[in-house]
Amino acid sequence: MIKKIASIKLTVFILSVLLLFFFVGIYIPQISSIPENFKHNPQQFYNQRFGVFPGSLIISLNLNDAYHSAIFLILLFILILNIIACTFQKKFNLLNSGFYLTHLSVIIIISGFIISNICSDNGMVWIKEG
C-alpha cells in the first residue's frame, strides 16, 4: 500500500489533475467574479454562458468555486500523503537534509492552504473614519 502511495505515477497523476483544476479555475468564471446581477442566481449566469447542461455540471461539481471544492482539497490531501510516503522511503542522511527540508516546506505550504480553506471566513467590515 505504501509503495502505491509513494509512486511517482501517482504524483504525476495528481499534479496533472491539479493542473486541470487550475485551468478550469481560469476558464470558468469563479463565483466571486460573476456580475452582481447574477450573484443571487449563479445557475442562470452559467446556463447563459455555457449552456444548460454544462452550466448545471459546473454548479453540481462546484467548479464555479474550483479552489474551494471538495475534489480539489482531497487531491491536495492525497498529494501531501504522497510526498510524506516518498520522503520516508529514502534513508535519512545528513547530506539529504535539503531534500527533507524542501519536502517539509511543501507539506507545510499545502497544509496551510487546506486549513485556511476549510477554517477561514471571508467577509467585509466597514469602518467609519474618525
LUMDO-937734 format. One record per atom (N, C-alpha, C, CB): residue in one letter; atom name; x, y, z. Coordinates in steps of 0.001 Angstrom, whole numbers, padded with zeros to 6 digits, m for minus. Glycine has a CB too. Layout:
# residues N
resn:a, name:CA, u:X, v:Y, w:Z
...
# end
This chain:
# residues 130
resn:m, name:N, u:000829, v:m001202, w:000000
resn:m, name:CA, u:000000, v:000000, w:000000
resn:m, name:C, u:000871, v:001264, w:000000
resn:m, name:CB, u:m000942, v:000000, w:001221
resn:i, name:N, u:001928, v:001264, w:000820
resn:i, name:CA, u:002818, v:002429, w:000895
resn:i, name:C, u:003506, v:002648, w:m000448
resn:i, name:CB, u:003873, v:002246, w:002019
resn:k, name:N, u:003866, v:001562, w:m001131
resn:k, name:CA, u:004542, v:001705, w:m002427
resn:k, name:C, u:003629, v:002361, w:m003459
resn:k, name:CB, u:005011, v:000337, w:m002939
resn:k, name:N, u:002327, v:002053, w:m003392
resn:k, name:CA, u:001393, v:002682, w:m004326
resn:k, name:C, u:001224, v:004159, w:m004014
resn:k, name:CB, u:000035, v:001978, w:m004282
resn:i, name:N, u:001171, v:004507, w:m002729
resn:i, name:CA, u:001026, v:005910, w:m002350
resn:i, name:C, u:002297, v:006687, w:m002679
resn:i, name:CB, u:000699, v:006033, w:m000851
resn:a, name:N, u:003446, v:006017, w:m002577
resn:a, name:CA, u:004722, v:006688, w:m002800
resn:a, name:C, u:005171, v:006646, w:m004261
resn:a, name:CB, u:005782, v:006063, w:m001931
resn:s, name:N, u:004332, v:006193, w:m005154
resn:s, name:CA, u:004765, v:006049, w:m006546
resn:s, name:C, u:004818, v:007396, w:m007263
resn:s, name:CB, u:003830, v:005102, w:m007294
resn:i, name:N, u:005742, v:007476, w:m008170
resn:i, name:CA, u:005900, v:008694, w:m008974
resn:i, name:C, u:004742, v:008814, w:m009950
resn:i, name:CB, u:007252, v:008688, w:m009737
resn:k, name:N, u:004159, v:007696, w:m010363
resn:k, name:CA, u:002992, v:007726, w:m011257
resn:k, name:C, u:001814, v:008427, w:m010589
resn:k, name:CB, u:002589, v:006296, w:m011672
resn:l, name:N, u:001619, v:008153, w:m009305
resn:l, name:CA, u:000550, v:008814, w:m008567
resn:l, name:C, u:000824, v:010310, w:m008464
resn:l, name:CB, u:000399, v:008198, w:m007167
resn:t, name:N, u:002084, v:010674, w:m008233
resn:t, name:CA, u:002450, v:012093, w:m008160
resn:t, name:C, u:002140, v:012802, w:m009467
resn:t, name:CB, u:003935, v:012251, w:m007819
resn:v, name:N, u:002535, v:012201, w:m010561
resn:v, name:CA, u:002297, v:012808, w:m011876
resn:v, name:C, u:000797, v:012914, w:m012143
resn:v, name:CB, u:002985, v:011984, w:m012994
resn:f, name:N, u:000038, v:011888, w:m011790
resn:f, name:CA, u:m001412, v:011907, w:m011986
resn:f, name:C, u:m002060, v:013022, w:m011166
resn:f, name:CB, u:m002022, v:010548, w:m011606
resn:i, name:N, u:m001713, v:013115, w:m009888
resn:i, name:CA, u:m002299, v:014145, w:m009020
resn:i, name:C, u:m001945, v:015532, w:m009530
resn:i, name:CB, u:m001815, v:013974, w:m007564
resn:l, name:N, u:m000674, v:015738, w:m009886
resn:l, name:CA, u:m000264, v:017048, w:m010391
resn:l, name:C, u:m000958, v:017386, w:m011710
resn:l, name:CB, u:001253, v:017090, w:m010575
resn:s, name:N, u:m001202, v:016381, w:m012542
resn:s, name:CA, u:m001915, v:016612, w:m013809
resn:s, name:C, u:m003369, v:017019, w:m013558
resn:s, name:CB, u:m001868, v:015345, w:m014692
resn:v, name:N, u:m004020, v:016333, w:m012630
resn:v, name:CA, u:m005412, v:016676, w:m012317
resn:v, name:C, u:m005480, v:018052, w:m011656
resn:v, name:CB, u:m006047, v:015601, w:m011393
resn:l, name:N, u:m004518, v:018367, w:m010788
resn:l, name:CA, u:m004475, v:019705, w:m010180
resn:l, name:C, u:m004254, v:020776, w:m011245
resn:l, name:CB, u:m003361, v:019782, w:m009113
resn:l, name:N, u:m003412, v:020493, w:m012217
resn:l, name:CA, u:m003197, v:021429, w:m013326
resn:l, name:C, u:m004494, v:021640, w:m014101
resn:l, name:CB, u:m002086, v:020910, w:m014270
resn:l, name:N, u:m005248, v:020564, w:m014298
resn:l, name:CA, u:m006556, v:020667, w:m014950
resn:l, name:C, u:m007488, v:021571, w:m014140
resn:l, name:CB, u:m007187, v:019266, w:m015126
resn:f, name:N, u:m007473, v:021421, w:m012819
resn:f, name:CA, u:m008280, v:022278, w:m011957
resn:f, name:C, u:m007860, v:023737, w:m012074
resn:f, name:CB, u:m008175, v:021819, w:m010508
resn:f, name:N, u:m006555, v:023985, w:m012183
resn:f, name:CA, u:m006092, v:025364, w:m012332
resn:f, name:C, u:m006624, v:025966, w:m013632
resn:f, name:CB, u:m004549, v:025424, w:m012304
resn:f, name:N, u:m006611, v:025182, w:m014703
resn:f, name:CA, u:m007147, v:025671, w:m015972
resn:f, name:C, u:m008655, v:025893, w:m015891
resn:f, name:CB, u:m006824, v:024688, w:m017097
resn:v, name:N, u:m009359, v:024999, w:m015203
resn:v, name:CA, u:m010799, v:025162, w:m015014
resn:v, name:C, u:m011072, v:026445, w:m014237
resn:v, name:CB, u:m011403, v:023939, w:m014276
resn:g, name:N, u:m010277, v:026680, w:m013189
resn:g, name:CA, u:m010445, v:027880, w:m012384
resn:g, name:C, u:m010169, v:029154, w:m013155
resn:g, name:CB, u:m009553, v:027818, w:m011192
resn:i, name:N, u:m009334, v:029055, w:m014184
resn:i, name:CA, u:m009040, v:030218, w:m015031
resn:i, name:C, u:m010130, v:030393, w:m016093
resn:i, name:CB, u:m007650, v:030065, w:m015707
resn:y, name:N, u:m010565, v:029292, w:m016711
resn:y, name:CA, u:m011515, v:029371, w:m017815
resn:y, name:C, u:m012937, v:029667, w:m017353
resn:y, name:CB, u:m011497, v:028084, w:m018592
resn:i, name:N, u:m013377, v:028983, w:m016302
resn:i, name:CA, u:m014741, v:029181, w:m015794
resn:i, name:C, u:m014715, v:030326, w:m014798
resn:i, name:CB, u:m015304, v:027875, w:m015131
resn:p, name:N, u:m015535, v:031349, w:m015016
resn:p, name:CA, u:m015580, v:032453, w:m014050
resn:p, name:C, u:m015984, v:031934, w:m012666
resn:p, name:CB, u:m016570, v:033552, w:m014523
resn:q, name:N, u:m015182, v:032270, w:m011687
resn:q, name:CA, u:m015451, v:031827, w:m010326
resn:q, name:C, u:m016584, v:032653, w:m009725
resn:q, name:CB, u:m014182, v:031934, w:m009455
resn:i, name:N, u:m017234, v:032099, w:m008718
resn:i, name:CA, u:m018427, v:032700, w:m008130
resn:i, name:C, u:m018153, v:034123, w:m007632
resn:i, name:CB, u:m018939, v:031831, w:m006980
resn:s, name:N, u:m016942, v:034382, w:m007208
resn:s, name:CA, u:m016617, v:035717, w:m006685
resn:s, name:C, u:m016469, v:036749, w:m007794
resn:s, name:CB, u:m015336, v:035663, w:m005869
resn:s, name:N, u:m016339, v:036317, w:m009042
resn:s, name:CA, u:m016109, v:037270, w:m010130
resn:s, name:C, u:m017262, v:037387, w:m011121
resn:s, name:CB, u:m014879, v:036885, w:m010869
resn:i, name:N, u:m018394, v:036742, w:m010835
resn:i, name:CA, u:m019522, v:036878, w:m011761
resn:i, name:C, u:m020201, v:038234, w:m011523
resn:i, name:CB, u:m020545, v:035700, w:m011579
resn:p, name:N, u:m020917, v:038743, w:m012516
resn:p, name:CA, u:m021574, v:040050, w:m012361
resn:p, name:C, u:m022544, v:040068, w:m011182
resn:p, name:CB, u:m022319, v:040418, w:m013642
resn:e, name:N, u:m022696, v:041248, w:m010594
resn:e, name:CA, u:m023537, v:041420, w:m009401
resn:e, name:C, u:m024983, v:040985, w:m009617
resn:e, name:CB, u:m023514, v:042864, w:m008964
resn:n, name:N, u:m025521, v:041230, w:m010814
resn:n, name:CA, u:m026927, v:040891, w:m011043
resn:n, name:C, u:m027164, v:039375, w:m011106
resn:n, name:CB, u:m027409, v:041539, w:m012335
resn:f, name:N, u:m026099, v:038572, w:m011138
resn:f, name:CA, u:m026241, v:037110, w:m011139
resn:f, name:C, u:m025838, v:036486, w:m009808
resn:f, name:CB, u:m025405, v:036506, w:m012253
resn:k, name:N, u:m025423, v:037293, w:m008844
resn:k, name:CA, u:m024953, v:036742, w:m007561
resn:k, name:C, u:m026043, v:035959, w:m006845
resn:k, name:CB, u:m024452, v:037863, w:m006656
resn:h, name:N, u:m027283, v:036402, w:m006966
resn:h, name:CA, u:m028387, v:035701, w:m006301
resn:h, name:C, u:m028766, v:034409, w:m007012
resn:h, name:CB, u:m029601, v:036604, w:m006215
resn:n, name:N, u:m028433, v:034282, w:m008316
resn:n, name:CA, u:m028753, v:033092, w:m009087
resn:n, name:C, u:m027602, v:032766, w:m010039
resn:n, name:CB, u:m030072, v:033287, w:m009870
resn:p, name:N, u:m026518, v:032202, w:m009527
resn:p, name:CA, u:m025370, v:031908, w:m010387
resn:p, name:C, u:m025680, v:030865, w:m011460
resn:p, name:CB, u:m024213, v:031431, w:m009546
resn:q, name:N, u:m026656, v:029987, w:m011193
resn:q, name:CA, u:m027029, v:028966, w:m012188
resn:q, name:C, u:m027437, v:029626, w:m013499
resn:q, name:CB, u:m028184, v:028078, w:m011658
resn:q, name:N, u:m028172, v:030711, w:m013411
resn:q, name:CA, u:m028616, v:031433, w:m014605
resn:q, name:C, u:m027415, v:031973, w:m015397
resn:q, name:CB, u:m029560, v:032592, w:m014209
resn:f, name:N, u:m026430, v:032498, w:m014699
resn:f, name:CA, u:m025228, v:033017, w:m015363
resn:f, name:C, u:m024500, v:031915, w:m016120
resn:f, name:CB, u:m024283, v:033657, w:m014338
resn:y, name:N, u:m024275, v:030779, w:m015457
resn:y, name:CA, u:m023535, v:029680, w:m016095
resn:y, name:C, u:m024341, v:029037, w:m017212
resn:y, name:CB, u:m023157, v:028622, w:m015060
resn:n, name:N, u:m025674, v:028989, w:m017082
resn:n, name:CA, u:m026514, v:028469, w:m018164
resn:n, name:C, u:m026429, v:029368, w:m019394
resn:n, name:CB, u:m027977, v:028343, w:m017699
resn:q, name:N, u:m026453, v:030686, w:m019191
resn:q, name:CA, u:m026353, v:031616, w:m020320
resn:q, name:C, u:m024980, v:031561, w:m020972
resn:q, name:CB, u:m026650, v:033039, w:m019861
resn:r, name:N, u:m023966, v:031407, w:m020168
resn:r, name:CA, u:m022598, v:031458, w:m020685
resn:r, name:C, u:m022173, v:030162, w:m021356
resn:r, name:CB, u:m021641, v:031781, w:m019569
resn:f, name:N, u:m022541, v:029005, w:m020767
resn:f, name:CA, u:m022041, v:027712, w:m021249
resn:f, name:C, u:m023125, v:026781, w:m021773
resn:f, name:CB, u:m021304, v:027025, w:m020152
resn:g, name:N, u:m024395, v:027084, w:m021527
resn:g, name:CA, u:m025486, v:026189, w:m021890
resn:g, name:C, u:m026053, v:025530, w:m020647
resn:g, name:CB, u:m025010, v:025126, w:m022891
resn:v, name:N, u:m027224, v:024901, w:m020798
resn:v, name:CA, u:m027936, v:024361, w:m019641
resn:v, name:C, u:m027190, v:023181, w:m019011
resn:v, name:CB, u:m029342, v:023929, w:m020049
resn:f, name:N, u:m026815, v:022190, w:m019823
resn:f, name:CA, u:m026142, v:021014, w:m019246
resn:f, name:C, u:m024770, v:021365, w:m018670
resn:f, name:CB, u:m025988, v:019921, w:m020306
resn:p, name:N, u:m023892, v:022046, w:m019441
resn:p, name:CA, u:m022598, v:022409, w:m018843
resn:p, name:C, u:m022749, v:023328, w:m017627
resn:p, name:CB, u:m021718, v:023088, w:m019887
resn:g, name:N, u:m023712, v:024244, w:m017667
resn:g, name:CA, u:m023946, v:025129, w:m016523
resn:g, name:C, u:m024344, v:024355, w:m015285
resn:g, name:CB, u:m025019, v:026147, w:m016854
resn:s, name:N, u:m025222, v:023366, w:m015463
resn:s, name:CA, u:m025628, v:022526, w:m014331
resn:s, name:C, u:m024466, v:021687, w:m013813
resn:s, name:CB, u:m026788, v:021612, w:m014736
resn:l, name:N, u:m023633, v:021214, w:m014732
resn:l, name:CA, u:m022458, v:020425, w:m014353
resn:l, name:C, u:m021462, v:021280, w:m013565
resn:l, name:CB, u:m021778, v:019836, w:m015606
resn:i, name:N, u:m021281, v:022506, w:m013994
resn:i, name:CA, u:m020371, v:023424, w:m013299
resn:i, name:C, u:m020837, v:023641, w:m011867
resn:i, name:CB, u:m020281, v:024777, w:m014042
resn:i, name:N, u:m022134, v:023867, w:m011686
resn:i, name:CA, u:m022676, v:024093, w:m010350
resn:i, name:C, u:m022613, v:022824, w:m009510
resn:i, name:CB, u:m024116, v:024593, w:m010437
resn:s, name:N, u:m023004, v:021668, w:m010082
resn:s, name:CA, u:m023063, v:020437, w:m009294
resn:s, name:C, u:m021679, v:019945, w:m008869
resn:s, name:CB, u:m023767, v:019354, w:m010087
resn:l, name:N, u:m020655, v:020155, w:m009712
resn:l, name:CA, u:m019289, v:019746, w:m009353
resn:l, name:C, u:m018543, v:020844, w:m008600
resn:l, name:CB, u:m018508, v:019364, w:m010607
resn:n, name:N, u:m019227, v:021957, w:m008354
resn:n, name:CA, u:m018656, v:023098, w:m007635
resn:n, name:C, u:m017436, v:023674, w:m008357
resn:n, name:CB, u:m018269, v:022683, w:m006216
resn:l, name:N, u:m017470, v:023619, w:m009688
resn:l, name:CA, u:m016365, v:024161, w:m010473
resn:l, name:C, u:m016413, v:025679, w:m010547
resn:l, name:CB, u:m016382, v:023580, w:m011872
resn:n, name:N, u:m017518, v:026257, w:m010095
resn:n, name:CA, u:m017609, v:027713, w:m010050
resn:n, name:C, u:m016870, v:028270, w:m008833
resn:n, name:CB, u:m019078, v:028155, w:m010028
resn:d, name:N, u:m016394, v:027381, w:m007988
resn:d, name:CA, u:m015546, v:027733, w:m006854
resn:d, name:C, u:m014482, v:026645, w:m006754
resn:d, name:CB, u:m016381, v:027868, w:m005508
resn:a, name:N, u:m013738, v:026477, w:m007845
resn:a, name:CA, u:m012859, v:025326, w:m008047
resn:a, name:C, u:m011842, v:025129, w:m006935
resn:a, name:CB, u:m012140, v:025468, w:m009343
resn:y, name:N, u:m011268, v:026205, w:m006429
resn:y, name:CA, u:m010204, v:026075, w:m005441
resn:y, name:C, u:m010731, v:025811, w:m004032
resn:y, name:CB, u:m009360, v:027320, w:m005438
resn:h, name:N, u:m012048, v:025835, w:m003856
resn:h, name:CA, u:m012651, v:025506, w:m002578
resn:h, name:C, u:m013475, v:024220, w:m002663
resn:h, name:CB, u:m013521, v:026659, w:m002101
resn:s, name:N, u:m013455, v:023557, w:m003816
resn:s, name:CA, u:m014264, v:022355, w:m003981
resn:s, name:C, u:m013642, v:021185, w:m003219
resn:s, name:CB, u:m014414, v:022006, w:m005473
resn:a, name:N, u:m014487, v:020240, w:m002848
resn:a, name:CA, u:m014033, v:019067, w:m002097
resn:a, name:C, u:m013039, v:018246, w:m002900
resn:a, name:CB, u:m015221, v:018197, w:m001697
resn:i, name:N, u:m013262, v:018122, w:m004200
resn:i, name:CA, u:m012357, v:017336, w:m005049
resn:i, name:C, u:m010956, v:017927, w:m005020
resn:i, name:CB, u:m012879, v:017280, w:m006501
resn:f, name:N, u:m010853, v:019244, w:m005128
resn:f, name:CA, u:m009557, v:019922, w:m005117
resn:f, name:C, u:m008849, v:019705, w:m003780
resn:f, name:CB, u:m009734, v:021429, w:m005389
resn:l, name:N, u:m009583, v:019848, w:m002685
resn:l, name:CA, u:m008971, v:019670, w:m001364
resn:l, name:C, u:m008544, v:018224, w:m001125
resn:l, name:CB, u:m009943, v:020108, w:m000271
resn:i, name:N, u:m009337, v:017271, w:m001603
resn:i, name:CA, u:m008972, v:015855, w:m001467
resn:i, name:C, u:m007708, v:015555, w:m002268
resn:i, name:CB, u:m010133, v:014942, w:m001935
resn:l, name:N, u:m007615, v:016113, w:m003470
resn:l, name:CA, u:m006402, v:015917, w:m004273
resn:l, name:C, u:m005171, v:016482, w:m003564
resn:l, name:CB, u:m006561, v:016577, w:m005652
resn:l, name:N, u:m005309, v:017644, w:m002949
resn:l, name:CA, u:m004182, v:018220, w:m002212
resn:l, name:C, u:m003803, v:017352, w:m001018
resn:l, name:CB, u:m004522, v:019637, w:m001742
resn:f, name:N, u:m004794, v:016809, w:m000328
resn:f, name:CA, u:m004518, v:015926, w:000806
resn:f, name:C, u:m003798, v:014660, w:000344
resn:f, name:CB, u:m005826, v:015559, w:001532
resn:i, name:N, u:m004227, v:014082, w:m000767
resn:i, name:CA, u:m003556, v:012898, w:m001310
resn:i, name:C, u:m002133, v:013247, w:m001735
resn:i, name:CB, u:m004348, v:012322, w:m002506
resn:l, name:N, u:m001936, v:014436, w:m002281
resn:l, name:CA, u:m000578, v:014874, w:m002644
resn:l, name:C, u:000309, v:014966, w:m001409
resn:l, name:CB, u:m000622, v:016237, w:m003364
resn:i, name:N, u:m000225, v:015466, w:m000298
resn:i, name:CA, u:000546, v:015520, w:000954
resn:i, name:C, u:000933, v:014107, w:001401
resn:i, name:CB, u:m000270, v:016233, w:002069
resn:l, name:N, u:m000034, v:013185, w:001368
resn:l, name:CA, u:000276, v:011794, w:001735
resn:l, name:C, u:001339, v:011206, w:000821
resn:l, name:CB, u:m000990, v:010929, w:001682
resn:n, name:N, u:001250, v:011518, w:m000458
resn:n, name:CA, u:002224, v:011049, w:m001437
resn:n, name:C, u:003615, v:011595, w:m001130
resn:n, name:CB, u:001797, v:011456, w:m002849
resn:i, name:N, u:003708, v:012868, w:m000817
resn:i, name:CA, u:005010, v:013476, w:m000509
resn:i, name:C, u:005594, v:012872, w:000772
resn:i, name:CB, u:004871, v:015014, w:m000361
resn:i, name:N, u:004745, v:012673, w:001782
resn:i, name:CA, u:005218, v:012069, w:003035
resn:i, name:C, u:005732, v:010655, w:002782
resn:i, name:CB, u:004087, v:012046, w:004091
resn:a, name:N, u:004963, v:009858, w:002025
resn:a, name:CA, u:005372, v:008480, w:001736
resn:a, name:C, u:006671, v:008447, w:000941
resn:a, name:CB, u:004270, v:007745, w:000966
resn:c, name:N, u:006808, v:009333, w:m000036
resn:c, name:CA, u:008047, v:009382, w:m000824
resn:c, name:C, u:009237, v:009791, w:000041
resn:c, name:CB, u:007895, v:010361, w:m002001
resn:t, name:N, u:009003, v:010718, w:000953
resn:t, name:CA, u:010073, v:011218, w:001807
resn:t, name:C, u:010576, v:010140, w:002759
resn:t, name:CB, u:009596, v:012428, w:002595
resn:f, name:N, u:009662, v:009364, w:003343
resn:f, name:CA, u:010074, v:008347, w:004300
resn:f, name:C, u:010642, v:007100, w:003649
resn:f, name:CB, u:008919, v:007971, w:005158
resn:q, name:N, u:010532, v:006968, w:002353
resn:q, name:CA, u:011147, v:005833, w:001668
resn:q, name:C, u:012659, v:005991, w:001583
resn:q, name:CB, u:010559, v:005675, w:000268
resn:k, name:N, u:013123, v:007218, w:001606
resn:k, name:CA, u:014558, v:007490, w:001500
resn:k, name:C, u:015196, v:007412, w:002878
resn:k, name:CB, u:014814, v:008878, w:000861
resn:k, name:N, u:016364, v:006749, w:002970
resn:k, name:CA, u:017061, v:006653, w:004260
resn:k, name:C, u:017579, v:008016, w:004661
resn:k, name:CB, u:018222, v:005635, w:004194
resn:f, name:N, u:017445, v:008316, w:005955
resn:f, name:CA, u:017884, v:009622, w:006445
resn:f, name:C, u:019404, v:009685, w:006459
resn:f, name:CB, u:017319, v:009898, w:007857
resn:n, name:N, u:019901, v:010790, w:005910
resn:n, name:CA, u:021327, v:011061, w:005884
resn:n, name:C, u:021471, v:012570, w:006010
resn:n, name:CB, u:022016, v:010505, w:004570
resn:l, name:N, u:022466, v:013011, w:006737
resn:l, name:CA, u:022654, v:014441, w:006931
resn:l, name:C, u:022872, v:015163, w:005600
resn:l, name:CB, u:023833, v:014693, w:007863
resn:l, name:N, u:023435, v:014466, w:004644
resn:l, name:CA, u:023640, v:015066, w:003320
resn:l, name:C, u:022322, v:015299, w:002583
resn:l, name:CB, u:024545, v:014176, w:002477
resn:n, name:N, u:021286, v:014564, w:002980
resn:n, name:CA, u:019965, v:014702, w:002352
resn:n, name:C, u:019057, v:015672, w:003095
resn:n, name:CB, u:019291, v:013352, w:002269
resn:s, name:N, u:019604, v:016461, w:004000
resn:s, name:CA, u:018761, v:017346, w:004799
resn:s, name:C, u:018030, v:018374, w:003931
resn:s, name:CB, u:019603, v:018059, w:005851
resn:g, name:N, u:018630, v:018818, w:002836
resn:g, name:CA, u:017961, v:019740, w:001916
resn:g, name:C, u:016735, v:019100, w:001286
resn:g, name:CB, u:018926, v:020199, w:000826
resn:f, name:N, u:016842, v:017827, w:000965
resn:f, name:CA, u:015728, v:017060, w:000404
resn:f, name:C, u:014562, v:017042, w:001382
resn:f, name:CB, u:016169, v:015617, w:000066
resn:y, name:N, u:014866, v:016757, w:002662
resn:y, name:CA, u:013816, v:016691, w:003672
resn:y, name:C, u:013221, v:018063, w:003959
resn:y, name:CB, u:014361, v:016087, w:004955
resn:l, name:N, u:014054, v:019089, w:004025
resn:l, name:CA, u:013552, v:020442, w:004282
resn:l, name:C, u:012663, v:020937, w:003145
resn:l, name:CB, u:014720, v:021408, w:004487
resn:t, name:N, u:013031, v:020621, w:001925
resn:t, name:CA, u:012229, v:021025, w:000773
resn:t, name:C, u:010860, v:020360, w:000812
resn:t, name:CB, u:012951, v:020677, w:m000536
resn:h, name:N, u:010846, v:019066, w:001061
resn:h, name:CA, u:009573, v:018351, w:001103
resn:h, name:C, u:008727, v:018789, w:002295
resn:h, name:CB, u:009815, v:016846, w:001159
resn:l, name:N, u:009380, v:019036, w:003430
resn:l, name:CA, u:008645, v:019528, w:004596
resn:l, name:C, u:008027, v:020896, w:004323
resn:l, name:CB, u:009570, v:019604, w:005815
resn:s, name:N, u:008752, v:021756, w:003637
resn:s, name:CA, u:008202, v:023083, w:003341
resn:s, name:C, u:007003, v:023000, w:002391
resn:s, name:CB, u:009286, v:023980, w:002731
resn:v, name:N, u:007059, v:022108, w:001413
resn:v, name:CA, u:005921, v:021922, w:000510
resn:v, name:C, u:004716, v:021391, w:001287
resn:v, name:CB, u:006290, v:020955, w:m000644
resn:i, name:N, u:004949, v:020453, w:002196
resn:i, name:CA, u:003867, v:019910, w:003025
resn:i, name:C, u:003251, v:021007, w:003883
resn:i, name:CB, u:004386, v:018764, w:003917
resn:i, name:N, u:004083, v:021857, w:004475
resn:i, name:CA, u:003574, v:022942, w:005324
resn:i, name:C, u:002758, v:023934, w:004506
resn:i, name:CB, u:004734, v:023668, w:006026
resn:i, name:N, u:003230, v:024280, w:003320
resn:i, name:CA, u:002508, v:025238, w:002472
resn:i, name:C, u:001150, v:024679, w:002050
resn:i, name:CB, u:003344, v:025592, w:001225
resn:i, name:N, u:001126, v:023438, w:001581
resn:i, name:CA, u:m000141, v:022836, w:001151
resn:i, name:C, u:m001084, v:022650, w:002337
resn:i, name:CB, u:000112, v:021484, w:000459
resn:s, name:N, u:m000540, v:022232, w:003484
resn:s, name:CA, u:m001370, v:022070, w:004685
resn:s, name:C, u:m001968, v:023410, w:005108
resn:s, name:CB, u:m000539, v:021466, w:005842
resn:g, name:N, u:m001181, v:024470, w:005040
resn:g, name:CA, u:m001685, v:025797, w:005374
resn:g, name:C, u:m002810, v:026216, w:004456
resn:g, name:CB, u:m000572, v:026813, w:005313
resn:f, name:N, u:m002679, v:025909, w:003162
resn:f, name:CA, u:m003756, v:026215, w:002220
resn:f, name:C, u:m005027, v:025459, w:002567
resn:f, name:CB, u:m003327, v:025883, w:000796
resn:i, name:N, u:m004895, v:024166, w:002860
resn:i, name:CA, u:m006068, v:023348, w:003178
resn:i, name:C, u:m006740, v:023851, w:004459
resn:i, name:CB, u:m005667, v:021861, w:003331
resn:i, name:N, u:m005949, v:024109, w:005497
resn:i, name:CA, u:m006512, v:024558, w:006776
resn:i, name:C, u:m007199, v:025906, w:006617
resn:i, name:CB, u:m005414, v:024649, w:007851
resn:s, name:N, u:m006543, v:026841, w:005936
resn:s, name:CA, u:m007172, v:028159, w:005764
resn:s, name:C, u:m008390, v:028074, w:004864
resn:s, name:CB, u:m006170, v:029161, w:005187
resn:n, name:N, u:m008385, v:027160, w:003924
resn:n, name:CA, u:m009519, v:026977, w:003030
resn:n, name:C, u:m010730, v:026446, w:003783
resn:n, name:CB, u:m009151, v:026030, w:001894
resn:i, name:N, u:m010496, v:025552, w:004730
resn:i, name:CA, u:m011591, v:024948, w:005481
resn:i, name:C, u:m012048, v:025854, w:006631
resn:i, name:CB, u:m011164, v:023581, w:006025
resn:c, name:N, u:m011109, v:026456, w:007330
resn:c, name:CA, u:m011427, v:027172, w:008574
resn:c, name:C, u:m011639, v:028666, w:008417
resn:c, name:CB, u:m010344, v:026954, w:009554
resn:s, name:N, u:m011275, v:029231, w:007302
resn:s, name:CA, u:m011346, v:030689, w:007186
resn:s, name:C, u:m012770, v:031152, w:006882
resn:s, name:CB, u:m010390, v:031182, w:006093
resn:d, name:N, u:m012983, v:032428, w:007128
resn:d, name:CA, u:m014269, v:033052, w:006862
resn:d, name:C, u:m014000, v:034352, w:006123
resn:d, name:CB, u:m015079, v:033300, w:008182
resn:n, name:N, u:m014650, v:034541, w:005001
resn:n, name:CA, u:m014462, v:035751, w:004212
resn:n, name:C, u:m015592, v:036723, w:004477
resn:n, name:CB, u:m014378, v:035422, w:002717
resn:g, name:N, u:m015266, v:037973, w:004465
resn:g, name:CA, u:m016285, v:038984, w:004660
resn:g, name:C, u:m015677, v:040368, w:004547
resn:g, name:CB, u:m016969, v:038809, w:006011
resn:m, name:N, u:m016518, v:041347, w:004730
resn:m, name:CA, u:m016064, v:042729, w:004676
resn:m, name:C, u:m016508, v:043432, w:005945
resn:m, name:CB, u:m016609, v:043456, w:003415
resn:v, name:N, u:m015687, v:044349, w:006404
resn:v, name:CA, u:m016010, v:045150, w:007555
resn:v, name:C, u:m015886, v:046605, w:007148
resn:v, name:CB, u:m015094, v:044811, w:008761
resn:w, name:N, u:m016948, v:047345, w:007323
resn:w, name:CA, u:m016916, v:048782, w:007022
resn:w, name:C, u:m016562, v:049522, w:008290
resn:w, name:CB, u:m018281, v:049284, w:006447
resn:i, name:N, u:m015491, v:050270, w:008227
resn:i, name:CA, u:m015037, v:051032, w:009377
resn:i, name:C, u:m015218, v:052511, w:009080
resn:i, name:CB, u:m013558, v:050709, w:009718
resn:k, name:N, u:m015957, v:053143, w:009946
resn:k, name:CA, u:m016221, v:054573, w:009769
resn:k, name:C, u:m014975, v:055360, w:010163
resn:k, name:CB, u:m017455, v:055029, w:010613
resn:e, name:N, u:m014605, v:056279, w:009298
resn:e, name:CA, u:m013425, v:057088, w:009557
resn:e, name:C, u:m013720, v:058098, w:010647
resn:e, name:CB, u:m012957, v:057795, w:008283
resn:g, name:N, u:m012740, v:058306, w:011505
resn:g, name:CA, u:m012867, v:059352, w:012520
resn:g, name:C, u:m013181, v:058812, w:013796
resn:g, name:CB, u:m013868, v:060330, w:012174
# end
